[in-house]
Structures are given as C-alpha cells and as structure tokens.
Amino acid sequence: MHNDDLIVGVDIGTTKVCVVIAHLEEDGTTKIAGLGCSPSQGLRRGVVVDLEKTVQAIKQAVRDAEMMAGFKAKKVYVGIAGEHIRGLNSRGVVAVANSDNEIKSRDIQRVLEAAKSVAIPQDREIIHILPQEFTVDDQNGIKDPSGMSGVRLEAEVHIVTSGVTSAQNLYKSIWMGDLEVEELVLESLASSWAVMTPEEKELGAVMIDLGGGTCDVAIFYDGAIRHTAVIGLGGKNVTSDIAIGLRTPVDQAELLKKNYGCALATLVDADEIISVPGVGGRPAREISRTVLAGIIEPRMEEIFGMVHKEIKKSNLGPLLAAGAVLTGGGALLQGSVELAEQVFDMPARVGHTFGYHGLEEIAQSPIYATGVGLVRYGLSRSQNGQSFRKNGHKFNSNYFGKVKDWFNQYFN
C-alpha cells in the first residue's frame, strides 16, 4: 500500500483535534489504521482564533495517528463548522439541449450550475451543492435523470456556504501543519456518513452533533439532506455553567460533567452524594448529584430547544419517522437521549460509528464520528474518481466528476 491509497480525515473541533487514517482493503471494506487526538485551544465555536495553537494541535494529532498507522499523511479531508456556516435550498431549470431529448451529463451539470446561481455575498463561498431531487417535464422525485428523455430539466439542491475568512484560516492551519487540503467537508454531513443508515436518511431523521463549541444539525428526508444549521452552544457551555454554579475550577467541572453529569435530573438518585473540589485551595464539599443534574439540564434543554426550532423551520418535523441521532461528545452524557426524546417528541438514539474494521473499540465512540465520517466520505470520492480539491479557493473544472456515481453517493 502507498501513501496515496490512504484517506485522512481531520476534525478540527473547539475542544479537540481528531485525525483518522484509513484505507480500502482488497475485499472492499474500510480499515482504520490510525487515530490521533489532541486538545484544541485555538478555536472558539468552531472558528480559528489562535492560528499557532491550532497548528500545534493539528501536528500533534497527526503525529499520533501516523505513528499508529505507520504511514505519513499528505492529503486530508477537513471538517468545517461554526456559526458562519449557512445552508439554503435552491432550484435550477434548463432546457434539454440534445436533439433526441435524451438527458446527458452536460445537461445535469448545466441544471446544477443554474441551481447554484443564487445571490451569495462576496464574503462567503460555496462548500457543497447537494442534490435533493430532479424533475423531468412534469415527473418529479427523480434521483438520477441521466439517460431519461425530456424537454425540461429541474433540480432541487441544498447549498452550503461558509465565511471566506473562516475557511481561509482553516486552510492555512492545515498548510502550516505540512498537509494538503483535499476538500473541506461540512462536519454534520461527514458525521452522517459515520453514524446514519441509508434507511434513516430515506425515512427522515435529524442528526445532532453535540460538540464542544457548537451543535451541528443536519436533517435528512427521502435520501437527501434537506436542512443544515450550526448552533453556537456546546459542551463547553455546560462545563462553564457547572464551574460557575458549583464554584469549582473549569477542569474539575469538566471531570464532574463526564463522571457524574446527567442531562435529566429525574434519572438521578437524590441520595447519591458527590465531592466538589474548591477553588484556590478551598476545601472540597459534598453535594447531591441532583444539584449537578439541575445545572446541566437547563442548558441541554436550551440546546435541544434551539435544534427543535431548526426542525420546525425545515417544515419536516412530522415526516422524521426515524427520529433523532445524537453524536459527538455530548451524546455520551447520561440522559441526553431521554431529554432529546422529551423535547423533540420523537425516538432518539446515540449514533455510534459503523461500517469499518480496525480499532473498533476506540473508533466506535461518538467523539470520533466526524473523523470516521470524513474518511468514509473521502473513500467514496476516491472510489468514484472524484475530487473537489481546490486551487486557491475556487473549485477545479472536475467539480462534477462522474455524474452517475456522484448521485449514487448522495442517495445511498
């Protein structure tokens, strides 16, 4: 195996940088060869605010993953998130240009180009154009129109944009880490590749990535992504609430959250007592665990309430038969699933990664969902002969690649 056969995913989060190195086996399965994770202090709510600290965290995580895999990373798929991310739905219409009215790949390219011809401010750039469905003349709900006959071709797509400067700082962090960006990938889209099944995407489901600085939301229905959003609250807000409410250092508040935290106070035994370290040498004191849960629950309820608003905004709430899938570090918090079910009034589950082998016991954790999803996304790109690599900040002419495989990827 050569280094060019490797797919590397870099999840640059607010609290940690995770790097996953994988490759495709001869039998078609995905093998994870290396994992690296390092604390991140250079980001705030998914946006780079300290370039040097971000680069150091990336280099450390990459070194750890390379040492485990025994290979050196070169080209990487990088997750992007933050409050600067925007998603919108758009529609494009073109006339079929062929004399025999057969729809060919160039017609599909033209209609997708037409769909992305929306007014986008100069300080924003397009990250993804995700097809939802096509209409040929009066026949709608078509996944892949290539080879069909028609006069008029319409496309409905979901466009994801990011702030130009935020993307540039992310690129610069990767380049300064001696790596090459293969593609920027929306983190919620990447996570969905790792934790959601095709059946869930078809029936309708909302994926909620509970990160340290942000909460990423992606709503799927009929096999396609319909709505995306990034909420500027995450696990660090919960930790901060605990630190302030219990007057304890932030690092101790984080440990209390991980070891004893619960998002739903009714699940906690009122007789259970925990020790809370003091600040500045003050002695520790004992409190009921329900007090800790009483601090965590309102913040988690606020986060889920903001997600619920996004679900309502999409007008897809009644159609999400598969419910909610929770991933990210926040999904590990006891009671998160039960609270989500109460707020959303739909079934919920923790999204564990699947569809690979190698390092299963480690990589199955929801905290690696974005990293694992990035390599699965990249492997699909590699298999289909596609690349969205950028020169500067504009897509190359191979943007659409092999159109048929492209549709298969998004409507798996």
Beta strands, then each sheet from edge to edge (+ up, - down):
strand 1: 6-12
strand 2: 16-24
strand 3: 30-39
strand 4: 43-44
strand 5: 47-48
strand 6: 75-80
strand 7: 86-95
strand 8: 124-136
strand 9: 139-142
strand 10: 152-163
strand 11: 180-186
strand 12: 205-210
strand 13: 215-221
strand 14: 224-231
strand 15: 273-276
strand 16: 285-288
strand 17: 323-327
strand 18: 348-350
strand 19: 390-391
strand 20: 394-395
sheet 1: 3+ 2- 1+ 6+ 11+
sheet 2: 4+ 5-
sheet 3: 7+ 10- 8+ 9-
sheet 4: 14+ 13- 12+ 17+ 18+
sheet 5: 15+ 16-
sheet 6: 19+ 20-
end
